[in-house]
Each structure stands twice: as C-alpha cells, then as structure tokens.
C-alpha cells in the first residue's frame, strides 16, 4: 500500500496516511484537529544511486 500525504484545510497540518490506492481520495481525519477537511498533496520522492555513471561517458 502506498503512503499518501495530506494537508488539513482547517489547521494547515501536514500528515501521511498508509492507504489502498482505491481509498486515496476518501475523507481523511486530521490527527491534529480531528476535522475531515483535508486535501491529498502531490508527493515528491527521492531515489538513491551509486554516484557513478555506470561505465557510460
């Protein structure tokens, strides 16, 4: 299951939730204020590498 990021419309808190893809846009309760007024955010992720070009120049 993917982790989705949300932002509360009421208090502005940002939080993450582990959910099924089919549940991604369902109402999500803010852990800080308890309201269910949150929006799913666009997530950024990082990838790691070995720091070399792998022999290609």
PDB file of N, CA, C and O in Angstrom:
ATOM      1  N   UNK A   1       0.835  -1.182   0.000  1.00  0.00           N
ATOM      2  CA  UNK A   1       0.000   0.000   0.000  1.00  0.00           C
ATOM      3  C   UNK A   1       0.881   1.247   0.000  1.00  0.00           C
ATOM      4  O   UNK A   1       1.886   1.306   0.707  1.00  0.00           O
ATOM      5  N   UNK A   2       0.498   2.232  -0.791  1.00  0.00           N
ATOM      6  CA  UNK A   2       1.278   3.479  -0.833  1.00  0.00           C
ATOM      7  C   UNK A   2       0.977   4.392   0.348  1.00  0.00           C
ATOM      8  O   UNK A   2      -0.066   4.277   0.992  1.00  0.00           O
ATOM      9  N   UNK A   3       1.896   5.285   0.615  1.00  0.00           N
ATOM     10  CA  UNK A   3       1.720   6.310   1.641  1.00  0.00           C
ATOM     11  C   UNK A   3       1.334   7.601   0.921  1.00  0.00           C
ATOM     12  O   UNK A   3       2.025   8.045   0.004  1.00  0.00           O
ATOM     13  N   UNK A   4       0.233   8.189   1.345  1.00  0.00           N
ATOM     14  CA  UNK A   4      -0.233   9.441   0.754  1.00  0.00           C
ATOM     15  C   UNK A   4      -0.015  10.582   1.734  1.00  0.00           C
ATOM     16  O   UNK A   4      -0.064  10.392   2.949  1.00  0.00           O
ATOM     17  N   UNK A   5       0.226  11.764   1.196  1.00  0.00           N
ATOM     18  CA  UNK A   5       0.415  12.959   2.008  1.00  0.00           C
ATOM     19  C   UNK A   5      -0.839  13.812   1.908  1.00  0.00           C
ATOM     20  O   UNK A   5      -1.429  13.952   0.837  1.00  0.00           O
ATOM     21  N   UNK A   6      -1.236  14.381   3.044  1.00  0.00           N
ATOM     22  CA  UNK A   6      -2.429  15.210   3.108  1.00  0.00           C
ATOM     23  C   UNK A   6      -2.113  16.512   3.824  1.00  0.00           C
ATOM     24  O   UNK A   6      -1.142  16.601   4.574  1.00  0.00           O
ATOM     25  N   UNK A   7      -2.939  17.519   3.587  1.00  0.00           N
ATOM     26  CA  UNK A   7      -2.848  18.798   4.294  1.00  0.00           C
ATOM     27  C   UNK A   7      -4.243  19.170   4.748  1.00  0.00           C
ATOM     28  O   UNK A   7      -5.185  19.160   3.956  1.00  0.00           O
ATOM     29  N   UNK A   8      -4.377  19.497   6.019  1.00  0.00           N
ATOM     30  CA  UNK A   8      -5.653  19.844   6.613  1.00  0.00           C
ATOM     31  C   UNK A   8      -6.058  21.256   6.191  1.00  0.00           C
ATOM     32  O   UNK A   8      -5.252  22.181   6.292  1.00  0.00           O
ATOM     33  N   UNK A   9      -7.285  21.434   5.725  1.00  0.00           N
ATOM     34  CA  UNK A   9      -7.781  22.757   5.345  1.00  0.00           C
ATOM     35  C   UNK A   9      -8.066  23.624   6.571  1.00  0.00           C
ATOM     36  O   UNK A   9      -8.000  24.851   6.497  1.00  0.00           O
ATOM     37  N   UNK A  10      -8.378  22.992   7.684  1.00  0.00           N
ATOM     38  CA  UNK A  10      -8.757  23.715   8.901  1.00  0.00           C
ATOM     39  C   UNK A  10      -7.536  24.299   9.632  1.00  0.00           C
ATOM     40  O   UNK A  10      -7.487  25.500   9.899  1.00  0.00           O
ATOM     41  N   UNK A  11      -6.554  23.447   9.954  1.00  0.00           N
ATOM     42  CA  UNK A  11      -5.414  23.902  10.770  1.00  0.00           C
ATOM     43  C   UNK A  11      -4.094  23.964  10.000  1.00  0.00           C
ATOM     44  O   UNK A  11      -3.107  24.485  10.519  1.00  0.00           O
ATOM     45  N   UNK A  12      -4.060  23.441   8.770  1.00  0.00           N
ATOM     46  CA  UNK A  12      -2.854  23.510   7.950  1.00  0.00           C
ATOM     47  C   UNK A  12      -1.835  22.411   8.215  1.00  0.00           C
ATOM     48  O   UNK A  12      -0.757  22.409   7.621  1.00  0.00           O
ATOM     49  N   UNK A  13      -2.168  21.471   9.109  1.00  0.00           N
ATOM     50  CA  UNK A  13      -1.235  20.385   9.427  1.00  0.00           C
ATOM     51  C   UNK A  13      -1.005  19.495   8.207  1.00  0.00           C
ATOM     52  O   UNK A  13      -1.917  19.242   7.420  1.00  0.00           O
ATOM     53  N   UNK A  14       0.224  19.031   8.072  1.00  0.00           N
ATOM     54  CA  UNK A  14       0.567  18.077   7.019  1.00  0.00           C
ATOM     55  C   UNK A  14       0.788  16.729   7.672  1.00  0.00           C
ATOM     56  O   UNK A  14       1.452  16.639   8.704  1.00  0.00           O
ATOM     57  N   UNK A  15       0.230  15.665   7.072  1.00  0.00           N
ATOM     58  CA  UNK A  15       0.380  14.336   7.636  1.00  0.00           C
ATOM     59  C   UNK A  15       0.341  13.290   6.539  1.00  0.00           C
ATOM     60  O   UNK A  15      -0.087  13.567   5.419  1.00  0.00           O
ATOM     61  N   UNK A  16       0.788  12.094   6.864  1.00  0.00           N
ATOM     62  CA  UNK A  16       0.843  10.979   5.920  1.00  0.00           C
ATOM     63  C   UNK A  16      -0.098   9.885   6.370  1.00  0.00           C
ATOM     64  O   UNK A  16      -0.367   9.737   7.562  1.00  0.00           O
ATOM     65  N   UNK A  17      -0.598   9.121   5.417  1.00  0.00           N
ATOM     66  CA  UNK A  17      -1.516   8.032   5.722  1.00  0.00           C
ATOM     67  C   UNK A  17      -1.232   6.868   4.778  1.00  0.00           C
ATOM     68  O   UNK A  17      -1.131   7.051   3.565  1.00  0.00           O
ATOM     69  N   UNK A  18      -1.108   5.682   5.339  1.00  0.00           N
ATOM     70  CA  UNK A  18      -0.922   4.462   4.555  1.00  0.00           C
ATOM     71  C   UNK A  18      -2.298   3.962   4.155  1.00  0.00           C
ATOM     72  O   UNK A  18      -3.094   3.592   5.018  1.00  0.00           O
ATOM     73  N   UNK A  19      -2.596   3.945   2.851  1.00  0.00           N
ATOM     74  CA  UNK A  19      -3.930   3.577   2.373  1.00  0.00           C
ATOM     75  C   UNK A  19      -3.848   2.813   1.068  1.00  0.00           C
ATOM     76  O   UNK A  19      -2.844   2.861   0.357  1.00  0.00           O
ATOM     77  N   UNK A  20      -4.927   2.109   0.769  1.00  0.00           N
ATOM     78  CA  UNK A  20      -5.051   1.465  -0.540  1.00  0.00           C
ATOM     79  C   UNK A  20      -5.250   2.556  -1.590  1.00  0.00           C
ATOM     80  O   UNK A  20      -5.762   3.633  -1.286  1.00  0.00           O
ATOM     81  N   UNK A  21      -4.847   2.273  -2.809  1.00  0.00           N
ATOM     82  CA  UNK A  21      -4.998   3.263  -3.885  1.00  0.00           C
ATOM     83  C   UNK A  21      -6.463   3.642  -4.078  1.00  0.00           C
ATOM     84  O   UNK A  21      -6.768   4.797  -4.377  1.00  0.00           O
ATOM     85  N   UNK A  22      -7.362   2.692  -3.913  1.00  0.00           N
ATOM     86  CA  UNK A  22      -8.791   2.959  -4.089  1.00  0.00           C
ATOM     87  C   UNK A  22      -9.350   3.866  -2.995  1.00  0.00           C
ATOM     88  O   UNK A  22     -10.443   4.409  -3.155  1.00  0.00           O
ATOM     89  N   UNK A  23      -8.627   4.045  -1.889  1.00  0.00           N
ATOM     90  CA  UNK A  23      -9.077   4.874  -0.775  1.00  0.00           C
ATOM     91  C   UNK A  23      -8.379   6.232  -0.730  1.00  0.00           C
ATOM     92  O   UNK A  23      -8.628   7.021   0.182  1.00  0.00           O
ATOM     93  N   UNK A  24      -7.521   6.511  -1.689  1.00  0.00           N
ATOM     94  CA  UNK A  24      -6.665   7.700  -1.655  1.00  0.00           C
ATOM     95  C   UNK A  24      -7.432   9.006  -1.533  1.00  0.00           C
ATOM     96  O   UNK A  24      -6.966   9.922  -0.855  1.00  0.00           O
ATOM     97  N   UNK A  25      -8.598   9.121  -2.171  1.00  0.00           N
ATOM     98  CA  UNK A  25      -9.339  10.377  -2.173  1.00  0.00           C
ATOM     99  C   UNK A  25     -10.515  10.392  -1.199  1.00  0.00           C
ATOM    100  O   UNK A  25     -11.307  11.334  -1.207  1.00  0.00           O
ATOM    101  N   UNK A  26     -10.638   9.369  -0.368  1.00  0.00           N
ATOM    102  CA  UNK A  26     -11.706   9.361   0.627  1.00  0.00           C
ATOM    103  C   UNK A  26     -11.395  10.356   1.747  1.00  0.00           C
ATOM    104  O   UNK A  26     -10.246  10.761   1.926  1.00  0.00           O
ATOM    105  N   UNK A  27     -12.424  10.742   2.495  1.00  0.00           N
ATOM    106  CA  UNK A  27     -12.231  11.658   3.616  1.00  0.00           C
ATOM    107  C   UNK A  27     -11.188  11.107   4.571  1.00  0.00           C
ATOM    108  O   UNK A  27     -11.166   9.914   4.872  1.00  0.00           O
ATOM    109  N   UNK A  28     -10.325  11.994   5.041  1.00  0.00           N
ATOM    110  CA  UNK A  28      -9.236  11.611   5.932  1.00  0.00           C
ATOM    111  C   UNK A  28      -9.225  12.536   7.131  1.00  0.00           C
ATOM    112  O   UNK A  28      -9.207  13.757   6.975  1.00  0.00           O
ATOM    113  N   UNK A  29      -9.235  11.970   8.319  1.00  0.00           N
ATOM    114  CA  UNK A  29      -9.251  12.765   9.542  1.00  0.00           C
ATOM    115  C   UNK A  29      -7.868  13.300   9.874  1.00  0.00           C
ATOM    116  O   UNK A  29      -6.880  12.566   9.858  1.00  0.00           O
ATOM    117  N   UNK A  30      -7.816  14.594  10.176  1.00  0.00           N
ATOM    118  CA  UNK A  30      -6.572  15.228  10.590  1.00  0.00           C
ATOM    119  C   UNK A  30      -6.213  14.757  11.997  1.00  0.00           C
ATOM    120  O   UNK A  30      -7.046  14.849  12.899  1.00  0.00           O
ATOM    121  N   UNK A  31      -5.002  14.258  12.208  1.00  0.00           N
ATOM    122  CA  UNK A  31      -4.614  13.797  13.538  1.00  0.00           C
ATOM    123  C   UNK A  31      -4.422  14.930  14.543  1.00  0.00           C
ATOM    124  O   UNK A  31      -4.387  14.684  15.749  1.00  0.00           O
ATOM    125  N   UNK A  32      -4.296  16.169  14.063  1.00  0.00           N
ATOM    126  CA  UNK A  32      -4.074  17.304  14.961  1.00  0.00           C
ATOM    127  C   UNK A  32      -5.390  17.900  15.472  1.00  0.00           C
ATOM    128  O   UNK A  32      -5.553  18.094  16.676  1.00  0.00           O
ATOM    129  N   UNK A  33      -6.329  18.191  14.564  1.00  0.00           N
ATOM    130  CA  UNK A  33      -7.558  18.868  14.978  1.00  0.00           C
ATOM    131  C   UNK A  33      -8.816  18.008  14.854  1.00  0.00           C
ATOM    132  O   UNK A  33      -9.865  18.376  15.381  1.00  0.00           O
ATOM    133  N   UNK A  34      -8.725  16.867  14.166  1.00  0.00           N
ATOM    134  CA  UNK A  34      -9.842  15.935  14.074  1.00  0.00           C
ATOM    135  C   UNK A  34     -10.838  16.193  12.957  1.00  0.00           C
ATOM    136  O   UNK A  34     -11.751  15.391  12.763  1.00  0.00           O
ATOM    137  N   UNK A  35     -10.694  17.285  12.218  1.00  0.00           N
ATOM    138  CA  UNK A  35     -11.614  17.558  11.124  1.00  0.00           C
ATOM    139  C   UNK A  35     -11.350  16.601   9.964  1.00  0.00           C
ATOM    140  O   UNK A  35     -10.256  16.048   9.847  1.00  0.00           O
ATOM    141  N   UNK A  36     -12.345  16.409   9.112  1.00  0.00           N
ATOM    142  CA  UNK A  36     -12.167  15.557   7.943  1.00  0.00           C
ATOM    143  C   UNK A  36     -12.042  16.393   6.676  1.00  0.00           C
ATOM    144  O   UNK A  36     -12.372  15.927   5.586  1.00  0.00           O
ATOM    145  N   UNK A  37     -11.574  17.612   6.818  1.00  0.00           N
ATOM    146  CA  UNK A  37     -11.378  18.518   5.693  1.00  0.00           C
ATOM    147  C   UNK A  37      -9.900  18.563   5.321  1.00  0.00           C
ATOM    148  O   UNK A  37      -9.187  19.496   5.691  1.00  0.00           O
ATOM    149  N   UNK A  38      -9.449  17.554   4.591  1.00  0.00           N
ATOM    150  CA  UNK A  38      -8.044  17.515   4.176  1.00  0.00           C
ATOM    151  C   UNK A  38      -7.959  17.249   2.684  1.00  0.00           C
ATOM    152  O   UNK A  38      -8.852  16.643   2.092  1.00  0.00           O
ATOM    153  N   UNK A  39      -6.891  17.704   2.099  1.00  0.00           N
ATOM    154  CA  UNK A  39      -6.648  17.523   0.667  1.00  0.00           C
ATOM    155  C   UNK A  39      -5.396  16.689   0.466  1.00  0.00           C
ATOM    156  O   UNK A  39      -4.394  16.875   1.157  1.00  0.00           O
ATOM    157  N   UNK A  40      -5.462  15.770  -0.487  1.00  0.00           N
ATOM    158  CA  UNK A  40      -4.285  14.972  -0.811  1.00  0.00           C
ATOM    159  C   UNK A  40      -3.297  15.867  -1.542  1.00  0.00           C
ATOM    160  O   UNK A  40      -3.682  16.642  -2.417  1.00  0.00           O
ATOM    161  N   UNK A  41      -2.032  15.759  -1.184  1.00  0.00           N
ATOM    162  CA  UNK A  41      -0.976  16.585  -1.748  1.00  0.00           C
ATOM    163  C   UNK A  41      -0.179  15.809  -2.794  1.00  0.00           C
ATOM    164  O   UNK A  41      -0.147  14.578  -2.781  1.00  0.00           O
ATOM    165  N   UNK A  42       0.446  16.527  -3.673  1.00  0.00           N
ATOM    166  CA  UNK A  42       1.347  15.934  -4.649  1.00  0.00           C
ATOM    167  C   UNK A  42       2.649  15.592  -3.930  1.00  0.00           C
ATOM    168  O   UNK A  42       3.280  16.468  -3.340  1.00  0.00           O
ATOM    169  N   UNK A  43       3.046  14.346  -3.976  1.00  0.00           N
ATOM    170  CA  UNK A  43       4.237  13.897  -3.250  1.00  0.00           C
ATOM    171  C   UNK A  43       5.468  13.938  -4.127  1.00  0.00           C
ATOM    172  O   UNK A  43       5.405  13.697  -5.333  1.00  0.00           O
ATOM    173  N   UNK A  44       6.576  14.244  -3.508  1.00  0.00           N
ATOM    174  CA  UNK A  44       7.875  14.178  -4.161  1.00  0.00           C
ATOM    175  C   UNK A  44       8.663  13.057  -3.502  1.00  0.00           C
ATOM    176  O   UNK A  44       8.531  12.829  -2.299  1.00  0.00           O
ATOM    177  N   UNK A  45       9.458  12.374  -4.257  1.00  0.00           N
ATOM    178  CA  UNK A  45      10.264  11.319  -3.673  1.00  0.00           C
ATOM    179  C   UNK A  45      11.669  11.378  -4.230  1.00  0.00           C
ATOM    180  O   UNK A  45      11.908  11.938  -5.301  1.00  0.00           O
ATOM    181  N   UNK A  46      12.590  10.797  -3.495  1.00  0.00           N
ATOM    182  CA  UNK A  46      13.994  10.803  -3.898  1.00  0.00           C
ATOM    183  C   UNK A  46      14.427   9.385  -4.224  1.00  0.00           C
ATOM    184  O   UNK A  46      13.911   8.414  -3.671  1.00  0.00           O
ATOM    185  N   UNK A  47      15.374   9.290  -5.124  1.00  0.00           N
ATOM    186  CA  UNK A  47      15.959   7.988  -5.431  1.00  0.00           C
ATOM    187  C   UNK A  47      17.443   8.055  -5.141  1.00  0.00           C
ATOM    188  O   UNK A  47      18.072   9.104  -5.282  1.00  0.00           O
ATOM    189  N   UNK A  48      17.982   6.951  -4.744  1.00  0.00           N
ATOM    190  CA  UNK A  48      19.411   6.894  -4.456  1.00  0.00           C
ATOM    191  C   UNK A  48      20.149   6.224  -5.591  1.00  0.00           C
ATOM    192  O   UNK A  48      19.580   5.428  -6.338  1.00  0.00           O
ATOM    193  N   UNK A  49      21.386   6.544  -5.710  1.00  0.00           N
ATOM    194  CA  UNK A  49      22.216   5.935  -6.737  1.00  0.00           C
ATOM    195  C   UNK A  49      23.614   5.725  -6.198  1.00  0.00           C
ATOM    196  O   UNK A  49      23.943   6.154  -5.093  1.00  0.00           O
ATOM    197  N   UNK A  50      24.412   5.073  -6.976  1.00  0.00           N
ATOM    198  CA  UNK A  50      25.757   4.780  -6.515  1.00  0.00           C
ATOM    199  C   UNK A  50      26.707   5.962  -6.759  1.00  0.00           C
ATOM    200  O   UNK A  50      27.857   5.933  -6.321  1.00  0.00           O
ATOM    201  N   UNK A  51      26.232   6.988  -7.449  1.00  0.00           N
ATOM    202  CA  UNK A  51      27.073   8.162  -7.657  1.00  0.00           C
ATOM    203  C   UNK A  51      28.043   8.042  -8.834  1.00  0.00           C
ATOM    204  O   UNK A  51      28.885   8.917  -9.031  1.00  0.00           O
ATOM    205  N   UNK A  52      27.933   6.983  -9.601  1.00  0.00           N
ATOM    206  CA  UNK A  52      28.790   6.820 -10.765  1.00  0.00           C
ATOM    207  C   UNK A  52      27.917   6.784 -12.017  1.00  0.00           C
ATOM    208  O   UNK A  52      26.693   6.693 -11.928  1.00  0.00           O
ATOM    209  N   UNK A  53      28.545   6.855 -13.155  1.00  0.00           N
ATOM    210  CA  UNK A  53      27.814   6.798 -14.410  1.00  0.00           C
ATOM    211  C   UNK A  53      27.662   5.380 -14.892  1.00  0.00           C
ATOM    212  O   UNK A  53      27.114   5.163 -15.973  1.00  0.00           O
ATOM    213  N   UNK A  54      28.119   4.410 -14.142  1.00  0.00           N
ATOM    214  CA  UNK A  54      27.964   3.020 -14.520  1.00  0.00           C
ATOM    215  C   UNK A  54      28.815   2.616 -15.714  1.00  0.00           C
ATOM    216  O   UNK A  54      28.489   1.658 -16.414  1.00  0.00           O
ATOM    217  N   UNK A  55      29.891   3.332 -15.949  1.00  0.00           N
ATOM    218  CA  UNK A  55      30.781   2.992 -17.050  1.00  0.00           C
ATOM    219  C   UNK A  55      30.458   3.720 -18.339  1.00  0.00           C
ATOM    220  O   UNK A  55      31.198   3.599 -19.315  1.00  0.00           O
ATOM    221  N   UNK A  56      29.355   4.481 -18.363  1.00  0.00           N
ATOM    222  CA  UNK A  56      28.988   5.209 -19.560  1.00  0.00           C
ATOM    223  C   UNK A  56      29.517   6.632 -19.451  1.00  0.00           C
ATOM    224  O   UNK A  56      29.474   7.232 -18.377  1.00  0.00           O
ATOM    225  N   UNK A  57      30.004   7.163 -20.534  1.00  0.00           N
ATOM    226  CA  UNK A  57      30.511   8.521 -20.550  1.00  0.00           C
ATOM    227  C   UNK A  57      29.850   9.332 -21.621  1.00  0.00           C
ATOM    228  O   UNK A  57      30.159  10.513 -21.781  1.00  0.00           O
TER     229      UNK A  57
END
